[in-house]
Amino acid sequence: MLATEKQYVQWHENETLRHARWLSQSNQVPPARIVLVDDKTTADEAYRLACAGTSMLWHGDFQNARQLLQALTRRIERSELRKSIKAANKSAESAKLASESLVLPKVIPNLFHQQRQAQTQRSRVLSRLLLELGKGYVSQLRRAPDVSAACTAAFGQLDEKIDESCLLSFRDLQGALGAAGWRAKGVPIENLGLSIFPHYGVFAPTRHEYVQLLLDAPLPNEHDVAFDIGTGTGLLAIILAQRGVKQVIATDLNPRALSCASENFVRLELPAVQLQQADLFPTDAPLANLIVCNPPWLPAKPTSPLEYGVYDANSAMLRGFLQGAKQRLAEQGEVWLILSDLAEHLQLRSRDELLVWFADAGLEVKYRLDTHPKHGRSQDNTDPLFAARSAEITSLWCLVPFNN
Ligand SMILES: C[S@@+](CC[C@H](N)C(=O)[O-])C[C@H]1O[C@@H](n2cnc3c(N)ncnc32)[C@H](O)[C@@H]1O
């Protein structure tokens, strides 16, 4: 999933050749060119350097680096706005030409892919601002906070014998600090009256309208054994255990998810929920009365640990899950698939395609429960994907085997 081999980076500082361990959560290669920057560097200069592919090692005040990142973000946003006005004018022009000459306009490139490209470019530019952390992830920068615990939780222990220091982007550091905040205060799940504590790199259920679907769906008459495939923080397994399923087996590919889910189970005194690191289904498990899965809902390639909860390249997990479910079901067993239809609104997958996948897996729809997401982005009409986001429906598809 992520590069595990250690990488090192070197740069010149006052005519001395320095080197350090390179940390990048989006697997970016170590920068080839690094210049030193500090409080005297202007935002325009830094923006020019970053756009030209030069990485900048910050030597100034820690808090000023945060302001510089904000200034860079504003410049990127202005540039994105200029590009989108240009694109809108161009498409209005080609629509006008088409109406005059009856020539069909070129297919407008998919908005979703444009957005992803813009995000990648934004992240590339912002990730050019680097900082050095010494042994134990200690920063020597002026006004630097204590980031050791957050970095250890996110990136693991540094090997103190070999790794004197490391270089990473301020952006990755901010990700680690943000995750440490969620882990400490938890995500309240109102319908359950409890909080879930996500770890760094684990899908955080900050939008969790689907929880009500899991609470409303009637359990199959027999509900001794259930699987939660791709458990993340363990949220769905917790709901099943609290609803009275006797044996819940939860799996995930991501080792961070397993330790996170385990911590949540212990916190909620549900130690009987079993965990397995597995690609989809557990091994050596009994047949299940219920198999639940909330797969990543957009077919696209993930590029960072967090994106593994959202993007599923070629819908591989979704299709693998559907294909393998029937043979693991006990008699009268049910599959509950939680899936947003955002991919359909973005024309990344059609409803017919999904229904064919159900049928090819020997499954038919017993019933479906729907909910409308209420999270911030679905209400934000400045978001370029607003039309799709505001029409999104998340469903619990109850699927059962058909006899052919
Ligand atoms: C959308 S998140 C859902 C997490 C959790 N079930 C929830 O509802 O909050 C999808 C999860 O599937 C996991 N996953 C992705 N591919 C997987 C695979 N092939 N096998 C097992 N888990 C996988 C991801 O690591 C992630 O935790």
The ligand as an ORCA input file, in Angstrom:
! r2SCAN-3c Opt
* xyz 0 1
  C     -14.877      3.817      3.291
  S     -13.758      3.064      4.407
  C     -14.980      2.395      5.526
  C     -14.457      2.178      6.918
  C     -15.527      1.736      7.935
  N     -16.128      0.471      7.559
  C     -16.584      2.798      8.097
  O     -17.700      2.597      7.607
  O     -16.314      3.826      8.716
  C     -13.189      1.634      3.517
  C     -12.217      0.728      4.269
  O     -11.906     -0.392      3.441
  C     -10.544     -0.740      3.624
  N     -10.120     -1.535      2.459
  C      -9.843     -1.096      1.211
  N      -9.540     -2.150      0.419
  C      -9.633     -3.265      1.185
  C      -9.450     -4.660      0.941
  N      -9.125     -5.112     -0.265
  N      -9.625     -5.532      1.974
  C      -9.960     -5.086      3.210
  N     -10.148     -3.776      3.487
  C      -9.987     -2.882      2.504
  C      -9.845      0.607      3.757
  O      -8.586      0.458      4.401
  C     -10.878      1.374      4.620
  O     -10.626      1.179      5.997
*
